[in-house]
Amino acid sequence: MCHVFAGQSPSNYAFETRSVRLMGRPTSVRLESKFWVVLEQLADTQDMPMAKFLSALYEEASEIHGEVSNFASLLRCCCINFLDPAFDHRQLAKEAQEARTKMDSVAAE
């Protein structure tokens, strides 16, 4: 039963640490390699480079919750939500378009 999961390549769950800047502060995030693959897809849907996506997500979560106590766990849950068949990808695309429009208008000023 579990062979399909247990037999997967260890490279999927090997840890990968990436250096990022969150709210101007350098830090590192350690996730399993497979999560980085999904985060790249998620950042692509937002038309953002990974660094900008991570920074924007951290800033928004900080604004909403006051702090981000475990950013790596937040990222893992984002990946799970993104891959959930019930996830509203249209809403995500709409929010991304609104953010791009807002950035374009700020850049034009």
C-alpha positions as CSV (number, residue, x, y, z in Angstrom):
1,M,0.0,0.0,0.0
2,C,2.7,2.5,1.0
3,H,5.2,1.5,-1.6
4,V,4.3,4.3,-3.9
5,F,5.1,6.8,-1.1
6,A,7.9,4.9,0.6
7,G,9.6,4.1,-2.7
8,Q,9.9,7.7,-3.8
9,S,13.3,9.2,-4.5
10,P,15.0,10.5,-1.4
11,S,15.8,13.7,-3.3
12,N,12.1,14.6,-2.9
13,Y,12.4,14.9,0.8
14,A,16.0,15.9,1.2
15,F,16.3,19.2,2.9
16,E,17.3,22.3,0.9
17,T,18.1,25.6,2.6
18,R,17.8,28.8,0.7
19,S,18.9,32.3,1.8
20,V,16.2,34.9,1.5
21,R,15.5,38.5,2.6
22,L,12.3,38.9,4.6
23,M,11.3,42.5,5.3
24,G,14.9,43.6,4.6
25,R,16.5,41.0,6.9
26,P,18.6,38.1,5.6
27,T,17.5,34.7,6.8
28,S,17.4,31.1,5.6
29,V,14.5,28.8,5.0
30,R,14.9,25.0,5.2
31,L,12.3,22.9,3.4
32,E,12.1,19.6,1.6
33,S,13.1,19.8,-2.0
34,K,9.6,18.9,-3.3
35,F,8.2,21.9,-1.5
36,W,10.6,24.2,-3.3
37,V,9.3,22.8,-6.6
38,V,5.7,23.6,-5.7
39,L,6.7,27.1,-4.4
40,E,8.4,27.8,-7.7
41,Q,5.1,27.0,-9.4
42,L,3.2,29.1,-7.0
43,A,5.5,32.1,-7.5
44,D,5.2,31.6,-11.3
45,T,1.4,31.9,-11.0
46,Q,1.9,35.2,-9.3
47,D,4.4,36.3,-12.0
48,M,7.0,36.9,-9.3
49,P,10.6,35.6,-8.8
50,M,10.8,33.3,-5.8
51,A,12.5,35.9,-3.6
52,K,9.9,38.5,-4.2
53,F,7.1,36.0,-3.7
54,L,8.5,34.8,-0.3
55,S,9.0,38.4,0.8
56,A,5.5,39.5,-0.2
57,L,3.9,36.4,1.5
58,Y,5.9,37.1,4.7
59,E,4.9,40.7,4.8
60,E,1.2,40.0,4.1
61,A,1.1,37.3,6.8
62,S,2.8,39.7,9.2
63,E,0.2,42.3,8.5
64,I,-2.7,39.9,9.0
65,H,-1.4,38.0,12.1
66,G,1.1,40.5,13.6
67,E,3.9,38.0,13.3
68,V,4.9,34.9,11.5
69,S,6.0,32.4,14.1
70,N,7.0,29.5,11.8
71,F,7.5,30.7,8.2
72,A,8.6,27.2,6.9
73,S,5.4,25.7,8.2
74,L,3.4,28.5,6.6
75,L,5.2,27.7,3.3
76,R,4.4,24.0,3.5
77,C,0.8,24.7,4.2
78,C,0.7,27.1,1.2
79,C,1.9,24.2,-1.0
80,I,-0.7,21.8,0.4
81,N,-3.4,24.4,-0.2
82,F,-2.2,25.1,-3.7
83,L,-2.2,21.4,-4.6
84,D,-5.7,20.8,-3.0
85,P,-8.2,20.1,-5.8
86,A,-10.7,22.3,-4.0
87,F,-8.3,25.3,-4.0
88,D,-9.7,28.4,-5.8
89,H,-7.0,29.0,-8.5
90,R,-9.3,31.7,-10.1
91,Q,-9.2,33.7,-6.9
92,L,-5.4,33.4,-6.7
93,A,-5.2,34.6,-10.3
94,K,-7.6,37.5,-9.6
95,E,-5.5,38.6,-6.6
96,A,-2.3,38.4,-8.6
97,Q,-3.8,40.5,-11.4
98,E,-5.0,43.1,-8.9
99,A,-1.5,43.3,-7.3
100,R,0.1,43.7,-10.8
101,T,-2.3,46.5,-11.7
102,K,-1.6,48.2,-8.4
103,M,2.2,47.9,-8.9
104,D,1.9,49.2,-12.5
105,S,-0.1,52.3,-11.3
106,V,2.5,53.0,-8.6
107,A,5.3,52.6,-11.1
108,A,3.6,55.0,-13.6
109,E,3.4,57.8,-10.9
